[in-house]
Amino acid sequence: MPLKTARQIAEEALRKIGVYSINDREARPEHLQKALEWFAMILDEAGVFGLPFLRDETLDIPLVEGQTSYPLSDAVAAGVIFPLNAWLVHTSLGTVRGIDLLTREDWDREVTSEAQTDGEPCNLFVSQVGLRTLLIDHIPTETVASEYKIRLRAQCYVENGPEAEDGKYSQLPPMWNIWAIYSLARYLGDGTIKRLPAQTIAEFSRTAGSKFAAIEAAMQRNRSNRAPTASPHWM
């Protein structure tokens, strides 16, 4: 199962505490922002134990004539978890212009439904399905591709442990998503956003604790066995 983005983890945690329904168009912005702030703190704490956490990364992505899709897997070894800002940078003049980051719903409605036209990118979407891919809404011409590049600021996974033999960070075990969701939900439901019964918080904590222990064990075995990144031993 692919890793969920920070936004997806935050949304699932908000659903766990009962403030975001699957029927809602999107989570309340203030709830989502608070959830992402707490998730960053949780990941910083996890990093102390040698588990993956988030780091800010700025990526410069050259435009290619006629290309609107740019895989990010080669740019960041552990993969982009979610984008923060994007700009269109003139490579010779150094001028910078902001680009709108769209949600999947907005991208499908405003871009996918229309035929692509030539021009400078003004909207951007990072797809989390399969290989994380940056999508732009206009087709770069030869002139645009030669004069501009995309600058993307994103938060990415990184690991405080040994690197795999090919230099890339080891893959995370599949229980990572569940650990992240329940870890975040227990803090959000303990008064940060909503006050849940103590029994519910205790259940969240037990689930998060068991997944955390499983992650530690799996990653320790991976470090000892030096399993290849392409096929880690827990897959």
Secondary structure, 3 states (H helix, E strand, C coil): CCCCCHHHHHHHHHHHCCCCCCCCCCCCHHHHHHHHHHHHHHHHHHHHCCCCEEEEEEEEEECCCCCCEEECCCCCCCCEEEEEEEEEEECCCCCEEECEECCHHHHHHHHHCCCCEECCCCEEEEECCCCCEEEECEECCHHHHHHEEEEEEEEEEECCCCCCCCCCCCCCCCCHHHHHHHHHHHHHCECCCCECCHHHHHHHHHHHHHHHHHHHHHHHHHHHHCCCCCCCCCC
